[in-house]
């Protein structure tokens, strides 16, 4: 063509928007058509108008019109990007494909996909109701449009991971400086895409592992960026839910085994695999990862629970089904025969009894029994103290008589050391119960050490000079002569506190029982609430303490107030109504008495009426919250308990574990021997091969098998989601059609009524025609009732709206059913739907109205 034509730019045709609105592709084509096949440039300054035209074309659902626009006009990259967002927003895969193809042709524009994904764009996109950071891919992910996500991912689109919150790179610091809100929104919107089911299932190799990691990441983010905590937490719930549902897609045991046992290639793998389990127990690395990552829903999934409890009972398959009485009997007999059982295990760990003791549930009972024995010994010791009161008054008490519990303490100490050795210090300290164990043990040891100190010093002093006052002080002095900070005082107090704390370790055992475990979790959460409450309580108490003390400190007449210690006690017991109110009286000094009484009154009201009741309300509330998902919480706690008993070693319960077994003696001798001979011991495999169908396969094959399984699970998941989506849409349409049918039948009876009643007006030529129109119309409705099952996808989008419009018009006609209007209505609205041609039964509610063909036929005959 001539250069003039080539340079000419297309002005925006004013009727274009109307043509698009009407949905007339021919007219659009006429308006845009140039002479040759070359794309026409847009005239300057009309960017906005073209943008709107293209978006409108996509929104009105005409793939054809959008195609025409793209065919004749040269759109630039940003316009197409926005159009792509609109197409994704309205869920039209065909249009998305069209735009993507177009974008491919625009490659000459040198727009790389990375910057496209980043989409830190100008204001014009901000006007277009899409938030910063929303790209076609994130939008499609957010809406869970699997088809479009798949298409985009294939085209090479990806969601880049946002940098960490505290990232100091140039890009981040600029972003923060330039627009902080945009920066944060960008991050959230990106995570919205990453955490969506569609993206997790399509874009990641191991969807389950990705979901775990993402959930943990989001948990961290919700703490680091507390302004957006609810947003992050809701995303976190979403990704937890995803892993949960994915696991639910497993169909047989070998799939479950493959999914739960191995971990991907990551650094966590090594840490988790380093903990060996008992022989014959699969390593459950992924399940343990889920426990570590706090994936409560996942761990409480029936599939996980089934695997865990089957391992828990080992080959005692009868245990799970047996009744409570039998279980109690077995537990009691283990409790009583514990020393005997331990002896058998000590001598012959590979015997039948020895192997039985290694079954987790028996191991658990054995350890619980040993702990109960320890507590019983503590109680017995306190009773002995009470009865032999005279002996324990002074220094003369025998050191060993009340130190029997130290045997257990030594056992616990050794046990904890082994635990640290097996788990590694880091993961050992992560469990707060272990920290409590350390505290208890060190208190016991401190108390014992102080007593050793007292008797040691006494012994030494008396050895040097038997008549010195030191010798007298440490051996024969009476309790009243001791200094207030005497080591024995401290030791006794420490022992008292520690023996109380020892009972808290029963909390290890309780999760094994359903209702006790649930209750324990509730109490734990309540204590959590209490601590926060205590903080406020302390503030208020201190305030009043200060006020009352300062009021009374000048008056000698007041006996108790005016002294910090006494005032504190007074206020504390007032909370429980255990003090005399007359304490605040100060008859000689009216002003001080008035102020003191007023302060006291306000304190009572604030404490007793407001705060204590608030505490009760808080506790009720948190109890209710726990109760709501008590099942999940309990199962999670129980799974932790189960897993801790699956570990190798630590079979012998506490007081017996300090006696070295022949087995360990043999190993240590062999170790020493090898060390001397300088031959490096061969490393044993850390865990036994997993008993699955692919025992013979190597690690690489197992890995690929696992990935295959996960792929299959994801596929099933996507299929299910799609089915559900279609189902809900169908139901929705079904309801609308039923309503429509009702109104049509009502209309029909009204028309019939009209035909019957007024014979006054001579029937014009139209009634038969009108009736036949009505007939056709009803037939069409019937048709569409049967056909709209396949009115899914892009083409179906229009139909529900059409139906609605139609129904509204039909209803509007009711009051004055003029036959002419009636005949007009259907023709206007009932343009054959897009899906109406594809004849396919979709299991729709067969129209329930009694009106159809037969009655309609009777119309013309009248
Ligand atoms: Zn950065």
Boltz pocket constraint, residues with backbone or C-beta under 6 A from the ligand:
constraints:
  - pocket:
      binder: B
      contacts: [[A, 163], [A, 164], [A, 167], [A, 168], [A, 169], [A, 170], [A, 171], [A, 172], [A, 173]]
      max_distance: 6.0
